[in-house]
Amino acid sequence: MKKPDIVFLDTETIGEVAQLEHLRRLGNLTVYTKTSREERIKHIGLHDIVITNKVLIDREIIDACPSLKLICIAATGMNNVDLDYATLKNIQVKNVSGYSTESVVQHTFALLFHLMNKLDYYDLYVKSGMYARSGLFTHHGRSFHELSGKIMGIIGLGTIGKRVAEVAVCFGAEVVYFSTTGKNLDQPCMHVSLEELLTLSDIVSIHCPLTEKTKNLLDQEQLKLMKKDAILINTGRGSIVNESALARAIDNGMLGGAGLDVLSEEPPDEDNPLLHIRQQEKLIITPHIAWAAMESRNRLLEGIIENIRKFLTNT
């Protein structure tokens, strides 16, 4: 049987991972670090199997690439593929789910503890030489508090949200949650309205998908409900939080801080208000890396490899 021709359109999105070499055992692999809209037809050509993270595979591309039999999405979300048209053309589409849960949970707490423990301030205090000159073994320039005894409100208690809840409980926090669908109401922690969650919580952590219902879910009026020293963490999707409203809330002393791994546009425009706030120590932003621990990326590739193996076995 002829080995299939496989093309990975945007390996730059997953970086260097060991599992990439294992793809070569499954077929004739072509790799592109990135693929622009104009390059899609050229790069896919007559390949049988396409792997894409963010490259759009729409009706135009499907019609122009007649050899295409399988689209593997190097992610969980499938909104970059025209699923209905792929089905009509008898092209299978496979994603990978569950690979990044532990990575996202870990990053959620990394953002939280960076802000809670005022690590920027204390790191600078030591490295600036002030500690060496102080003559005292300790320093209390910024107050910080324990997570134990605090209320953590989780927006979206899916797989990742549940794991965040478990870890928070291990630290001694009380967990409440809000279901954005109104359906996931049979969980061990207490379900509350969004308004109650924002009012009660010392930490609010977002883990819901971006939908029409959740776009701008936290706007100016919702942010006003939060405690003045509360911390907002968003590892879900950037557009769930109105960024202009969040920037104003931080600069006006309405929040204790915010930790973000996602933005409404990625990469952001240079005029994004979050990049220009005055109180920089109250905001940490990472470039959409919560999902991307090495173990997570390798699990993602393992999932893609398994999807291709199953496809080849059944055809």
Residue pairs with C-beta under 8 A, 6 or more apart in sequence:
3 26
3 27
3 28
4 26
4 27
4 28
4 48
4 49
4 69
4 308
4 312
5 27
5 28
5 30
5 46
5 47
5 48
5 49
5 67
6 23
6 26
6 27
6 28
6 29
6 30
6 47
6 48
6 49
6 50
6 51
6 308
7 29
7 30
7 31
7 32
7 43
7 44
7 45
7 47
7 49
7 50
7 51
8 20
8 23
8 29
8 30
8 31
8 32
8 51
8 52
8 74
9 32
9 34
9 35
9 40
9 43
9 44
9 50
9 51
9 52
9 53
9 55
10 32
10 33
10 34
10 35
10 52
10 53
10 54
10 55
10 74
11 20
11 31
11 32
11 33
12 33
12 34
13 53
13 54
13 74
14 53
14 74
14 292
14 297
14 300
14 301
15 292
15 297
17 294
17 297
17 298
17 300
17 301
18 298
19 297
19 298
19 301
19 302
19 305
20 31
20 301
22 301
22 305
23 29
23 51
23 301
23 304
23 305
23 308
26 305
26 308
26 309
26 312
27 48
27 49
27 308
30 43
30 47
32 39
32 43
35 43
35 52
35 55
37 56
40 55
40 56
40 57
40 61
41 61
41 64
41 65
44 50
44 61
44 64
44 65
44 68
45 65
45 67
46 65
46 66
46 67
47 65
47 67
47 68
48 67
48 68
48 69
48 70
49 68
49 69
49 70
49 71
49 72
49 308
49 311
50 57
50 65
50 68
50 70
50 71
50 72
51 72
51 73
51 74
51 304
52 71
52 72
52 73
52 74
52 80
52 81
53 73
53 74
53 75
54 75
54 80
55 80
56 80
56 81
57 71
57 80
57 81
57 82
57 86
58 81
58 82
58 85
59 82
59 85
62 68
62 82
62 85
62 86
62 89
62 91
68 89
68 91
69 91
69 92
69 311
69 315
70 91
70 92
70 93
70 94
70 307
70 308
70 311
71 81
71 86
71 91
71 92
71 93
71 94
72 94
72 95
72 304
72 307
72 308
73 80
73 81
73 93
73 94
73 95
73 96
74 96
74 300
74 301
74 304
75 95
75 96
75 300
76 95
76 96
76 97
76 98
76 99
76 100
77 95
78 93
78 95
81 93
83 93
86 92
86 93
87 93
92 311
94 304
94 307
94 311
96 299
96 300
96 303
96 304
96 307
97 303
98 159
99 296
99 299
99 300
99 302
99 303
100 290
100 291
100 292
100 293
100 296
100 299
100 300
101 159
101 160
101 163
102 163
102 293
102 295
102 296
103 290
103 291
103 292
103 293
103 295
103 296
104 160
104 207
104 235
104 290
104 291
105 160
105 163
105 164
105 167
106 293
107 235
107 261
107 286
107 289
107 290
107 293
108 164
108 205
108 207
108 233
108 235
108 290
109 164
109 167
111 233
111 235
111 259
111 260
111 261
111 284
111 286
112 147
112 203
112 205
112 231
112 233
112 259
113 119
114 120
114 259
114 284
115 231
115 256
115 257
115 258
115 259
115 282
115 284
116 144
116 145
116 147
116 231
117 144
118 142
118 143
118 144
118 281
120 281
120 284
121 141
121 142
121 281
122 139
122 141
122 142
125 131
125 139
125 141
126 132
131 139
146 172
147 168
147 171
147 172
147 173
147 203
148 171
148 172
148 173
149 172
149 173
149 174
150 173
150 174
150 202
150 203
151 173
151 174
151 175
151 176
151 200
151 201
151 202
151 203
152 164
152 165
152 168
152 173
152 174
152 175
152 176
152 201
152 202
152 203
152 204
152 205
153 175
153 176
153 177
153 178
153 192
153 197
153 198
153 200
153 201
153 203
153 204
153 205
154 161
154 164
154 165
154 168
154 175
154 176
154 177
154 178
154 189
154 204
154 205
154 207
155 161
155 177
155 178
155 180
155 194
155 197
155 204
155 205
155 206
155 207
155 208
155 217
155 236
155 240
156 177
156 178
156 179
156 180
156 206
156 207
156 208
156 209
156 236
157 165
157 177
157 179
157 184
157 187
157 189
157 207
158 184
158 207
158 208
160 207
160 235
161 177
161 205
161 207
161 208
162 187
164 205
164 207
165 175
165 177
165 187
165 189
168 175
169 175
173 203
175 189
175 190
176 189
176 190
176 191
176 192
176 196
176 197
176 200
176 201
177 187
177 189
177 190
177 191
177 192
177 197
178 191
178 192
178 193
178 194
178 196
178 197
179 185
179 191
180 208
180 209
180 211
180 213
180 214
180 217
181 213
185 191
192 200
194 217
194 222
195 222
195 225
197 204
198 204
198 218
198 222
198 223
198 225
198 226
199 225
199 226
199 227
201 226
201 227
201 230
202 227
202 229
202 230
202 231
203 230
203 231
203 232
203 233
204 226
204 230
204 231
204 232
204 233
205 233
205 234
205 235
206 218
206 232
206 233
206 234
206 235
206 236
206 240
206 241
207 235
207 236
208 214
208 217
208 236
208 240
209 236
209 237
210 236
210 237
210 239
210 240
214 237
214 240
215 239
215 240
216 239
216 240
216 241
216 242
217 240
217 241
218 232
218 240
218 241
218 242
218 245
218 246
219 242
219 245
220 242
220 245
220 248
220 249
223 232
223 245
223 246
223 249
223 254
223 255
224 249
224 254
226 232
226 249
226 254
226 255
227 256
228 253
228 254
228 255
228 256
229 255
229 256
230 255
230 256
231 255
231 256
231 257
231 258
231 259
232 241
232 246
232 255
232 257
232 258
232 259
233 258
233 259
233 260
234 240
234 241
234 258
234 259
234 260
234 261
234 262
235 261
235 262
235 290
236 262
237 262
238 260
238 262
238 263
238 264
238 265
238 266
239 264
241 260
243 263
243 264
243 272
243 273
243 274
244 273
246 255
246 258
246 274
247 273
247 274
247 276
247 277
248 254
248 273
249 255
250 257
250 258
250 277
250 279
250 282
250 283
251 277
251 278
251 279
255 282
256 282
257 281
257 282
257 283
257 284
258 282
258 283
258 284
259 283
259 284
259 285
260 274
260 283
260 284
260 285
260 286
261 285
261 286
261 287
261 288
261 289
261 290
262 288
262 290
263 272
263 274
263 285
263 288
265 272
266 287
266 288
267 287
268 274
268 275
274 283
274 285
277 283
